[in-house]
Amino acid sequence: MKITYSSKIQILILVAALSVGLSFVSPVSAQGGSYILDTHSQQLIKLGTLGGNVSYAWAINDAGQVAGESNGHAFVTGPNGVGMTDLGTLGGGFSSASAINDAGQAVGRSTTPGVVGWHAFITGPNGVGMTDLGTLSGEGFTGHSDSGGVNDAGRVVGYSLTVADRWHAFITGPNGVGMTDLGTLGGYSSFATGINAAGQVVGYSNTVSSGGNHAFITGPGGGGMTDLGTLGGVFSVAQDVNDTGQVVGWSNTTTGAQHAFITGPNGEGMTDLGTLGGDDSYATAINDAGQVVGYSDTAAGERHAFITGPNGASMTDLNLNSLVELPAGTVLAPTLDINNVGQVLVTAVIPEPHSYALMLAGLMLVGFMVRRKRLPA
């Protein structure tokens, strides 16, 4: 997996809103940022930075290596989040890593010299070296591309502008070699967000009939594109897929709310995962046991991280869960990824007791702002 650019913007709004509630608190009175929540060792492990005040982590592999962005550069950590390596850029001033496989190959996007925009990249094992994946518009065009996921063979998926200036999902060969246009569901654009070991790709695409985006899954190796439908509304977004082909994401319902969903193997069927008592919920990742993570509105109008049991059963608020003993006053907001060994990548705010009231004010603003935020159709 991981997180698409539009989803990152939504999550960064969440983090910014949390910060408002802490804006008059001394910097030493609250610890915010990205954490690994280890459900087996019952630890909450804070990730470092590349010299700035905060890091944004987007993906975690089975060794606990984390990929993300800090101080404007992509990074990869060592196992269990230890240490942080600056991956550099493709010659521009900015880079961000969005996914990582079990060999430690990170993918993401970076600005390039002389190009107004960005290109997708892949690194070697453990983040060594950065290779420009190019674009679907080819040489001689000022194109853009971004990576959404990578499997253990190094096959990268993402989205790129074409010669016709449309966003199309793509897949590469092993180790990022070559870029193939996956087409669309009949509309003008598509975006790939995840890939499994068999090369089944998921994402979302415009359709002709609905006028909105629908989640899709492909066959092995990216062949064919199947519309996964919706939960009764007009659009859906797929965010991740596990090795059995179970897909997760979110869809609007007949009432207009947005709910997290899970499918059966190979994308069959779509089950509403419900919410934590509020209006909306969003699934961001799934592991091979079918445990789903994401974030949801609560009945109090806050937005909390959630985890499910195998195959999406029983959505549970991670803030009220006995999987780990959280420091007093901790709020786990967006949950971004989960690996196969029970480590969950979360965004957390850990205030001192005297800042707790201000933090709650920030959470109320989170609920208000995110209900107004919608992905583009």
PyMOL commands that set and color helices and strands:
alter all, ss='L'
color gray80, all
select helices_A, chain A and resi 5-20+27-29+79-81+125-127+174-176+220-222+265-267+310-312+318-320+353-372
alter helices_A, ss='H'
color red, helices_A
select strands_A, chain A and resi 30-38+43-46+55-60+66-70+73-76+85-86+95-100+106-110+119-123+130-132+145-150+156-161+167-171+180-181+186-195+201-207+213-218+225-227+232-241+247-253+258-263+270-272+277-286+292-298+303-307+316-317+331-338+343-351
alter strands_A, ss='S'
color yellow, strands_A
deselect
rebuild
show_as cartoon
